[in-house]
Amino acid sequence: MQRHLKDYFIISLKGVAMGAADAVPGVSGGTIAFIAGIYEELINTIGNVNFSLFTTFRKHGLKAFWNQLNGGFLIALLLGIVTSFVTFMQLAKYLIEYHPVLIWSFFFGLILASIYFVGKQIKKWNPLTFISIIIGSLIAFYVTTLPSLGGNDHPLFLSLTGALAICAMILPGISGSFILVILGAYKTLSDALHNFDFKRILLFIAGAVVGLLTFSRILKWLFKNYYNTTLALLTGFIIGSLNKIWPWKETLTVLKNETGEVVPFQSISDFGTLAVYQKDMQNFETLKTVTEQSVSPFHYSTINNQLVESQLGWAIALTILGFLTIFLLERIGNKQE
């Protein structure tokens, strides 16, 4: 495929969108890649990274090696992803702490639109298709209900979380950042990026590379042999992930970072949502959500003593904006094809 500088610039912009999505626990960069029309090329490119590349380099030179690697595509995409992920992680942290309902509303609209655009790629509807969607939805929903673990700085643990998170990142509907939250590694990685802790960053990257090269081959095989069923399963993943993205939450249990003790949130605060309590106290470090449940926007105000509004109007507006963002991304993707 002959590409020009403009094409690579657009690929980098798609990478920026993927990185921004991956920085938010609950949103999948794989979903963005699919909507943007680069998902299968990404999976195939990663899946083709093997020892034959070195044979090509030795026998035919750098240019043949670069073409077989699809290097221009990879570099442009990774440049956008890494730049966006590193910069947006801090912005995402701020928005989740101070404007949680609004940022989750935007991403809720984004995911809603993603269900339509991924689902419409299914070419044949049959009982197996519907069963795959249901199974995918149940798996993703179950993942969103898992309690978060405490932090762990062991090198092997960081590499393992890197491998698991990167597998989730390339799966539409399964959030790599949310897997980091569940495993208790999100704050560890966020702090490492903030403090330029290269040892921890490299350990995470090493695990991510191993996980990516392994899992991409599995996905490549599934798309080649079970395209329709795989798409249906991925659509189910996206549907099930909506529970995590729902803007209005009630916190059930929290982890005390100092003691490692998990306690009912009601034993600590009269508020029903940890984010509201943390914003009120201006303390975002001592407690971490372990389990939570989705509630209606009207009940959200009630459990927080009517001291915070549900922001329903703004939430609807941002949901629509997120929905339209996916339409724009899909149109750009189609133009590139």
Secondary structure as GFF3:
##gff-version 3
##sequence-region A 1 337
A	DSSP	alpha_helix	5	22	.	.	.	ID=ss1
A	DSSP	alpha_helix	29	35	.	.	.	ID=ss2
A	DSSP	alpha_helix	39	47	.	.	.	ID=ss3
A	DSSP	alpha_helix	52	60	.	.	.	ID=ss4
A	DSSP	alpha_helix	62	69	.	.	.	ID=ss5
A	DSSP	alpha_helix	71	98	.	.	.	ID=ss6
A	DSSP	alpha_helix	100	119	.	.	.	ID=ss7
A	DSSP	alpha_helix	127	145	.	.	.	ID=ss8
A	DSSP	alpha_helix	155	169	.	.	.	ID=ss9
A	DSSP	alpha_helix	176	183	.	.	.	ID=ss10
A	DSSP	alpha_helix	186	195	.	.	.	ID=ss11
A	DSSP	alpha_helix	198	225	.	.	.	ID=ss12
A	DSSP	alpha_helix	227	245	.	.	.	ID=ss13
A	DSSP	beta_strand	249	256	.	.	.	ID=ss14
A	DSSP	beta_strand	262	264	.	.	.	ID=ss15
A	DSSP	three_ten_helix	265	267	.	.	.	ID=ss16
A	DSSP	alpha_helix	274	281	.	.	.	ID=ss17
A	DSSP	beta_strand	287	294	.	.	.	ID=ss18
A	DSSP	alpha_helix	297	303	.	.	.	ID=ss19
A	DSSP	alpha_helix	312	336	.	.	.	ID=ss20
###
